[in-house]
Amino acid sequence: MSRPELVSLLADGREGETHHVNGEITLGRDKSCDVRVKVPSISRQHAKIHIDENGKLCYTHLSSVNPSIINGNVVRENAILKNGDLLHMGDALFQIRIPGILLFLIDYMKEF
């Protein structure tokens, strides 16, 4: 089954690790995080990404100190993520990828 992905983008433009979003993932420096980012400018529990009851991919900012930036906009609470969105957390950069079949289903479910 296709799942949304969080793809790490490296400084040289190459892709790094790909993380699949199964329900909910946490991001941060802490060892307990699903996506561990070892960058000092990222909080221990920086953010979480989850799929809500309507099938939308949601971003929840957990840090009270370090901001996140989605597509150039500072996010200090919640946001809906879309295919191709760029997420900056400190010096780390990620891209959101939502496979085509999921995009179709999300649009289809809006009709009901």
C-alpha positions in Angstrom: 0.0 0.0 0.0 1.2 3.5 -0.8 2.0 5.7 2.1 3.1 9.3 2.5 6.8 9.8 2.7 9.2 12.1 4.4 12.4 12.3 2.3 15.6 13.8 3.7 17.3 16.1 1.3 21.1 16.4 1.6 23.1 19.7 1.3 24.5 18.5 -2.1 21.0 18.1 -3.5 20.9 14.3 -3.2 18.1 12.4 -1.4 18.9 10.8 1.9 16.7 8.5 3.9 13.0 8.0 3.2 10.6 7.6 6.1 7.1 6.2 5.6 4.2 7.8 7.5 2.2 4.9 9.1 -0.3 6.7 11.3 2.1 8.9 13.2 5.8 9.6 13.3 7.8 11.8 15.6 10.8 13.9 14.6 13.6 15.2 16.8 17.0 14.6 18.5 15.7 12.2 21.1 16.4 8.5 20.8 12.7 7.7 21.1 11.8 9.7 17.9 10.8 7.7 14.8 12.9 10.1 12.7 16.0 11.0 14.7 17.8 14.1 13.5 21.1 14.7 15.2 21.3 18.5 14.7 21.6 20.9 17.7 19.1 23.4 16.2 16.3 20.7 16.5 14.5 20.0 19.7 14.5 16.6 21.4 10.8 16.3 20.5 10.5 18.7 17.6 7.4 17.7 15.7 5.0 14.9 14.7 3.4 14.1 11.4 0.2 12.1 11.3 -2.7 11.2 9.1 -5.9 12.6 10.5 -9.4 11.0 10.4 -10.1 12.7 7.0 -7.0 11.3 5.5 -5.0 14.6 5.5 -1.3 14.6 6.4 -0.9 16.9 9.4 2.2 18.5 10.9 2.2 19.4 14.6 5.0 21.5 15.9 6.1 20.4 19.4 9.1 22.7 20.1 8.6 25.8 22.2 12.1 27.1 21.2 13.1 26.0 17.7 10.8 26.9 14.8 10.0 24.8 11.7 9.6 26.3 8.3 7.2 24.8 5.7 7.6 26.3 2.2 9.3 29.4 3.6 6.6 30.0 6.3 7.3 29.7 10.0 5.1 27.1 11.7 4.8 27.2 15.4 1.6 25.1 15.8 -0.2 22.9 13.2 -0.2 22.7 9.4 -1.7 20.5 6.7 1.1 19.0 4.5 0.8 18.6 0.7 2.7 16.7 -1.9 6.0 18.5 -2.6 6.1 20.6 0.6 9.5 21.5 1.9 10.0 21.2 5.6 13.0 22.9 7.3 13.8 22.0 10.9 17.1 23.7 11.9 19.7 22.7 9.4 17.7 19.6 8.2 15.6 19.7 5.1 12.8 17.3 4.1 10.4 16.9 1.3 6.8 15.5 1.6 5.8 13.0 -1.0 2.3 11.7 -1.3 1.9 8.9 -3.9 -0.6 9.6 -6.7 -3.2 7.0 -5.6 -3.4 8.7 -2.1 -3.9 12.1 -3.7 -6.8 10.7 -5.8 -8.4 9.1 -2.7 -8.1 12.3 -0.7 -9.7 14.3 -3.5 -12.4 11.6 -3.9 -13.3 11.6 -0.2 -13.8 15.4 -0.3 -17.0 14.7 -2.2 -18.6 13.0 0.8 
